[in-house]
Amino acid sequence: MLSFFRNFTKSRVGIVVVFLVLGIIAIAFALGDVTGLRTAGGPSPVLVRIGKQTITEADLKDSIDRWLTQQRNRGANISMQDFVARDGVNLVLNELIVARTVQEYGTDSGMFVDRKMIDADIVNDPNFHGIDGKFDQQKYEATLAQLRITPARMHADIAQNTYGRWLLDRPGRPSYVPNGIVAPYASRGLERRQGQATLIRLADMDVGPAPDDKTLTAFYNQHRASYMVPERRIIRYAIVRPDQFKAAAAATDAEIADAYAKAGTRFAATEKRTVTQIVLADQATANAVAAEVKGGKSIADIARARGLEPRKFDAVEKPALSGETSAAVADAAFAAPQGSVAGPVRSAFGWAVLQVEKVEKIPARTIEQARPELAKEIEERKTVAAIVAQRQTIDDSIGNEDTFDEMAGKAKLQVQLTPALTIAGVNPDDAASKPDPALLPIIQGGFAADPDSPEPQMVALGQDGSFAVLIVSKVVKPTPRPFAGIRDDVRRDYQHDIAVKQARNAAQKLIAELKKGTPMAQAIAIAGIKALPPKDFNLAYADLNKDTPRQVRIAFSVAPKTARLIESPDGNGFFVVYVSSVEQHDASGNAALMATYRSQLGESSYGEQAMQFIHAMQKHMKVSRDEAAIARFRAQLAGQDVTGQ
């Protein structure tokens, strides 16, 4: 996960999108913001200085917490210890420095984000739209309250992201790359390699006799972190769905009668016609075309023969046809019988000839005939109003700082309780436990919520307006599974560990023999190891694609007459790949291949230019890091899960 994040920030798109990944812009419903720019002298220790601005421990901790929340919302289960071990602190800090530097450089250069631009971004964001598809001020405020973001913070975050777009996302033609740079890359595409590969399987290793409890206990203690039960949470929640209002939303006879009376001509008798029209430049030509159609020729064929495109109106009513053409054309089309030709009729664009293909007379509908349609519309409208009112009741209760029970009582909600579940929705104490897809949004909302906050949180559940209101009832910190309950698992892991070491040692022995020039089959025998019979390969670089296995790709990063070890994709062994020869070809004369690589290199060069620009901005803004303070902060985080802080 973190390797993807690290590589993603190197791309052209990633440089800009990283502003979103870090939560610097807090528009997405499920995302948070980062703490705003703070000047020196605050209570939190300063880690980085950027011109007159700073990044403090509080800033970085907030960014990390929100980044982890994002990953958990996407189903990833990563602890703070894992995050620190994978160099996550530097990843987030470096991108936070980029974001702050870009904004500071922008403002220092005279750039200014207008408030109207920010307001437009908010109004147009679908995450703040109501059921009717329009901006909903109440939903906007409720979302900010749920995420604990002030309107001022939201505006600041959008402004910060805007600076990033302005300075880093520079569309335009790819840079031209000269032949001297393109040729080596293009020539690599023609390169061909031959060699052999074999697989040393873990299953073929001799792991010795079954280990005793003393050995297994020592292994368990050394790898205790691998046997941790991840954090679990017990969540109290209540769900609001449209079907809960079905009875109250039922349409009454009076409501149906009122809707029928206000329907105007909606249920009156009407007529629909299917008409094909062509428009000619002059009346004489139009008369000739009308005669041809009356003679039995297809109006569409006549139009195309004259280089025209006929226009067909399917099941159209007269007012609609009048609006699309003109009143005169509509009058003529609706006066002619089915199958006949109308016109020529003078129109704004020339002379129209029409063929009436179908006439459909629709009788008027009585109130009883219209009742099902009207009842459905009324019930849908009343259901939406009921959901909105229920949400408002909950919003008001939260705004009044009511407890969860007080809020549930006022809104007449049925409160439910989950067992202690991981963020994946699984109960580790129940071997048969499986995630409930219907509960996952609630569970993820519970893990995103502050467990120490008494304020209920709302989570959207579906496009029909369903939502849940929840609060964290209890947090069960990560704990190691008792050895007695997982003895068989520990034994398998212990024996697997031995097999891995033996297979790796066998692979190293084989590589040592191959370095002497010994053929692979003979080298396997001399090394006295168990390995699958060697397989020959003969590959061109151009043949590689995204589905090509790693053990095949590795052949193009191995020097001739050398071998390399690589773990098998399934983790059940090690491949040893030996490259016996390399055929190199010059692509300078291959114009098509050179053009392809020139285009690719031109696109990728933008990312390098953007990174150079970022480095130049950092130098200009005099970015300085307090490495000692950063190291102390990293050490604090590494112990967070252990100490329970």
N, C-alpha and C positions, 0 to 999 in steps of 0.2 A: 504493500500500500504506500509506504513512504517512498519507496524507490520510484513508483509511478509519479508521485507528487514532485520528487526531485527532478525527474526527467521532463515532466510536463512544463516546469517553469523555464526550461531551456528553449522551448519552441516559441515561434512568433505569437501564436494565439495565447499560449500559456503565460507569457509575460504579462499580458493584459488581464487575462481571466484570473490570474492568481489574486487579483484584488478581490474578486468574488469569493474564491476559495477560502481566503483567510477571514471572510466575514466582514471586510472593511465596508462593504455596502450592505445594508441590512434590509433589502427589499424582499427577498424570498421569505415566505411565511414561516418556514421552519428554521430559518437561520438567525444568528444573532449578529451583534455589531462588535466592533472593537472599541476599547476605551479611547476617548478622544485625545488629541494632542495636549500634553501637559508641559508647562514650563518648569524650569529647574527650581528646586527649593521645596518640592512637594514632600509629603511624608514617606513616600515609597522610594527606595534606593534607585539611583539612576544607573542604567545599564549602557545606554547609548546616547550620545549627543549629536544632533543634526542641526547645525547652525545655532539658532536661538532655542530650538525645541529639543525635547528629550523623549526617550523611551524608558519607562520605569519598570520595575519588577511587576507592579500592578498591571501595567499595559500588556506586558508579555504573558503574564499568567492568564489574563482575561482572554487574550487571543488564543492561547493554547487550549483553554477550557472550551471555548466555542468551536475551535477546530475539531477537538475530540467529539463534541456533541454532534457536529455535522457527520463525522464518520459513523457514530453510533446510530444516527437517524437513517443512515444508508445500510445499516445491518452489520457493520464491522464491530468487532469486540476487541478493543485495544485498551490496555491499562496504561496508567501514567508511567509505570516502570518500563513497559515495552516502548512507549513513545520516546522516553529519554534514552533507552539503550540503542534505539535506531537513529539517534542524532536528530530527533524531532525538534528539540529546542532550537538548534541552529537553523533548521529549515524554516520554522515559523519566524524566528527573530530576523533572519536575513530578508525574508519577504516583507516583513513589517518595516524593516529599514528602507527597502525599496519604495514601499507605498508612502511612507512619511517623507522620504527624500523627494519623490516626484511632486508631492503636494507643496512642500516647502519651496522647491525650485520654481514651481509654477507661480506661486504667489510672489516670490522674490523677483520674478521676471515680469510682473505686472498683469498676470492672468487673473481673471475674476469670474467666478461662477454665479450667475444671476439667480436670485431666489425664484423667479418665474420659471426658469429651466428646471429647478429642483421640484417645484410644485407640479410641473407638467409630468415629470417622471413618476411622481407618486400617484397622481390621478390616473395615469395610463397603465399603472401596474395592476395586472389581473388579480394579484393576491389581495388587493384591497377592494375588489369589486363585490357587490352583493349578488343575490340570486338573480336580479334583473340584468346583470352584466354591466352595471354602471358603478362608478366610484361610491363607496359606502363609508361615510365619515365614522359611523359607529364601529364598523368592522376595522377600519384603520386604527382607531383609538384602542379597540380591544386587542388587536394584534400587538401594538406597541406595549400595552400593559402586560400582555402575556410574556413578551420577550424582555420586559423591564427596560424599555428604551424610551427616552423622552423624545418629543417631536424635534427639539433642537439637535439631539444626537443623531436622529434620522437624517435631518438636513445636512449635518456635517459629514456624515458617512457618504451620502450621495455626492456631495461636493468633492470629497476626496477621490471617489471613483471617477468622477468626471475629469479631474486633472490627469489621471492615468490614461483615460481614453484619448484625451487631446495630445498628450506628449508621446505616448508609446504606440498607439494604434494608428499608424500612418499608412493608409492605403496608397497604392500606386503600382507602377510597373516593377517587376523584379529587377534587381541590379544585373547589369551585363557582366558575365564572367568570361575572361579571356581564354583562348585555346590552351595556353600553357597550364592553366589550372584545371580546365575541364578534361584534358586528355588523360591524365593518370586515373581519374575516376571512371571515365568511359572505358579505358583499357582494362580496368579491373573487371568490368562486366563481361569481357571476352576471356578472362582467365579460366583455365581448366586445371583441376587437380586430381591426381590419382593416389591411391593408397589402400590401406586396410583398416578394419575396425573390429573389435571384439568386445563382448560384454562379460564382466565378472559379476556374477549374481550373489546376492547375500544368502539366498537359499542354499547355495553350494558350500557355504562356509561351515566349519566345524566349531560350534560354540561351546563344546565341552559338556560336562555333566550339569544337571539341574542345580542352580545355586541355592545355598541355605538361607535361612531368614536373616542371619547376621550380615551376609553379603548384600542381600536385597535391602535391608534396612539402611545400610551405609549408602547404597546407590539412591535410595529414596530421599535420604537427608541431603545428599549432594545436589539432587535435582528437584527439590521441594517445589520450586516455582512452577515446574511443569505439571504439577498435580493440584494446582490451585483451582478451587471453584470460583468462577468470576463473580463480581458483585451482583447481588440480587436485590430486587425491590418488590415490596408489597404495595400495591396501588389501589386506592379507593376511587371508584369512578361511577359515573352515571351517564347514560346514553340518551340523547334526544334524537328521535327519528320521525319522519313524516307520518308513518303509520300510527304513531301514538295519538295523532290528532284526527284520525279518520272519522270517528263518531261525531266529534264536535264540528268537523268541517263539512259534514253532509249537507247538500243543498236542500233548502226548504222549498215548498211549492210557491211561496211568496217570492223568494229570490229568483226562481226560474221564471215566474210570470214577469217579474220586473226586467230581467235580462232579455226576455223575448220581446217585450214592449220597446226596449231601447235598442234593439238590433237593427232597426231601420229596414233596409231592403235585403238584409242578409238571407232571410228565409223566404223571400218573395219569389214568385215564379221568374225564371230567367232563361236565357238562351245562350248556348255556347257554340261557337263555330270554329272549324279548322280551315284556315285560309292560306293559300300560297300566293305571294305577290311578286311581280317584277316591275321595275320602274324604267321607262324608256325616255329618251331625251326629247322626242317630239311626238305630236299627236298622230301623224301619218304612220310612223313606225309602230306606235302603240295599236292603232287600228289593225294593221297587218298582223301583229302578234295575236291580238284578240281573235281574229278570224282563224288563224292557225289552230289556236286552242279549241275554238268551237268546232273545228274540223276533226278533232280527235287527237291532236298531237299533245305530248306531255309538256306542260308549262315549264317544268324544270329542264327538259332537254332543249327546248327553244331558248331558254335563258342562257344555258351554257354554250350553245352554238354561237350565240352573239357575244360571248365573253362576259356575261353577267352572272351574278350569283342570286338565285331566288331566295326569298325570305319566307319562312313558314311560321304561322301562328297557330299553335295547337290549343284547342279547347279554350278559346279566348272569348271573353264577354265584350259587348259593344263598347262600354266605356274604356276598357283596357286597350282595345284595338284603336280607338279614337286617339288615345294618349300616345300610342306608339306610332301612328301614322297621321291621320287628320280626320276631322268630323265627316268630311265628304267621302273619304275612302271607307270609313266605317259604315256610313249610311248605305253605300252601294253594296258592300259585302253582306250586310244583314238584310238587304231587300231582295237579293237574288236567291233563287231556290238551290237546293243541294245539287251539286254536280254541274252547275252552270258557270258561266263566265261573267264577271262584272267589270265594267269599265270599257274603254279608258276613262280614268278620273284624274282631273288635274290635282296635283299635290305640290308641296313645296320643292320637291326635287325633280319634278318632271311629270310624266303621265303614267299612272298606275293601272296595271291589268291584273285582275285577281281571279282565282279559281276557287270556288267554294267546294271543298272536298267533303265536309261533314257538317251536319246540323244536329245539335243535341238540345232538345227542349226539356228543361228541368222544371217540374211542377213546384208550386209553393209547398212549404212544409208547415204543418200545424204545430202548435205548441207541444203536443204529445210526441210528434215525430222529431222535434228538435230537442226534446227533454234530455236524452242521454248525452248529447254533445254539450248542452248548456250546463248540465249537472256536473260533468267532468271539469269544465272550465271553472265553475264556481268553487268546486271542492279544491282544485289546485290552488286557486287564488287564496282561499281561506286557510289552506295548509301553510302556504308561504307566510301569510300574515301571522299565523300562530307560532311558527318557528321563530320568526323575527321577534315577536313579543316575548317568547320564552327566553331567547338569547338576551334580550334587553333586560328581562328580570334578573338573569344571572349576572349580566354586566353590572347592573345597579347594585346587586348584593356584593359583588367583589369590590366595587368602588366604595361601598360602605364598610369595607373591611370585616364583613361577616365571616364566621368560620365556615368550613365546608358543610357541616351539619346544618347550620342556620341557612346557608344558601340552598341546600337540597330541600329543606323544609319549605322555604318560601316558593321554590319553583316546583314543589311536589314531584321530586325526582326519586327514582328507585336506585338506591346506592348498592353497588356490588364491590366485592373485594377479590383481588387476584391472589393466588399463592405467591410464594417468594420465587420470582422468575428472573432469569438473566435477560439481557437486552435482546437476545434472540428469541425470547418467549418460551424458554424451556425451563422446566423444574428439574434441577440436577438430582434431587432426591427421589424422583420418579423415573425409573428406567423406561417406562412406556410414554413419557411425556413428549408431545410434539407441539410445535408452534401452532397457535390458532390464528389464521390469517386475519380474522375479524378483530382480534385483540392487538395485533402488532402496532397499529398507529397509536393505541392507548399506551402500550408498553414503552414505545419509543418516546412518546410525549412525557411519560413518567421519568424516564432516564434523562431527558433534556431538562426537566424541572429541577429547581433548587430544593433538595430534600428538607432544608431547614426553614423554608418559607411556608407560612400558614395560608398563603394566597392560592386559591384554586386556579387551575390552568385549563384552557379550552383547546381542544384538538379537533380539526376537521376530519370527518370520516368518509365523506363521499360527495359526489356531484349533486346528490339530491338534497343537500342542505343538512344532512345528518352531522352531528358533532357530539363530542364527549367532554365532560368537565371532570377533572381529576385532581388528586392530591397524593403525594407520596406518604404512605402510612408508616413504612419502616424500610431502612436500608440495612442489608446484610452484607458486611464487608467481605472481601475475598478471603477465603480460608482454605488451607490445604485439606485434601481428602484424607481421612484416616488410613494408615497403611493397611490395617487389617481388612478393610473393605475393598482394597484395590490391589491385593497381593499379586494376583494373576497378571494385572496390567503392568505392574512394576517388573515382574519376571520377564514378560515379553519385551519390555523396553530395555531391560538389562541385556538380554540375549541379542536383541537387535543392535545395541550399542557395540557389543563384541563383534558381531558379524560385520558391521560397518568398518570397524578398525581393521579387521582381518582382510576384508575386500580391498580397502585402500592400500594396505601394505602389499597385497598381491599385485595390485596395479602398479605400484612404484617399482616392484621387482621386475615386472614385465617391461616397463619403460626403460629401466637401467639396461636390460638386455638389448632392447631395440636400439639404444644409443650406440651399441657396439657394432651395429650393422647386421645383426642376426635377423633372418626372416621371422615374421610374427609367429607362425605355427611352431617353428623350432624354438623360438624364444619362450613360448608358453611351456613347452616341455622342459627346457633347461631350468626355468624359474620354479618348476614344480608346483604350479598353481592350477586351479580349476577355472576354466574359461570356455566360453562358447567358441566353436570353430570360427576363425577369422573370415570376414567377408570383404571382398574387393569393392572399391568405389571408383568411379570416374565421373567427376562432376564439373559443370561449368557454373561460374558465379551467377550468370544470367538465369540459371534454372532455379535459383533459390527464391522462395516466397514466404509469406507469413506462416504457412503451415509446415515449412521445412523443419524437421526436428533439430534440436540444439546440437546433438552429436554429429549431425551432418554439417551444420553451419560452422562448427568449430574447426573443420578442416581448412577453412579459409583464413584462419588466424594462427595457423601452425606453420612454422618455418619448414622448408624441405628437409627431409632426412631426420625429422624429429617427431616425437609423440607427445600427446597430451591426455590427461585424465579429466573426465567430466562425469558428474553424477547423472544417472539415468532419470528421465522425466518423472517416472513413477516412484523414484527413491529406493528402488529395490536392487540397486547395483551400481557399478561404475563402468563406463565405456572407456576404452583406450583407443585413441585414434592416431594412426601413423600416416604421415604424408610422404610418399616415396618420390613424387615428381610434381613439378609445376610447369604448365605451359602458359607463357605470357604472349599477348598479341597487342599490337599498336592500333588504337582506334582512331588515330588522327585522320585517316582517310575515310572513315565511316560517318558521313554527314548526318544521317538520321540518328545514329546513336549519340553523336556529339551534341546534337540539338536537344535530345531528351535530357541528357545529363546537365547541359547548360541551364535548361529551364529549372530543373530540380535544385541545382546549386544556387541559382538566382533567388529562388523562393526562400531557401534556408539561410541565405546570407543576411536576410532582414533581421532574423533573430540575433545574429552576432552583432549587427550594427546597433540594435536596440540595447543589448547588454553593454556595449561600449559607451553608448549614450548614458545609460544608468550609472556606469562607473565614473564617467566624467561629471555627472551631476553630484555624485557622492563626494568626489574630490572638491568640486566647487563649493559645496555646502559644508565642507570640513567635518565629515562624519568620523566620529571617534568612538571606539568600544572600550568598556572597562572589562577586560577579560577576566580579572579576578572576581568581580561582582557577578559576572555571568556564570563562572564556574561554581560559585557558592549557590546561586539560584538553581543551577542544574542539579547540584547535590541535594538540595532541599526537595526538589521534585522527585528525585529517584527514591527518596525514603517516604514519599507521601502515602503510598498504599500500605506500607509496613506500619507506620506510626499511627495511621488512621486520621491524620490531620487533613 
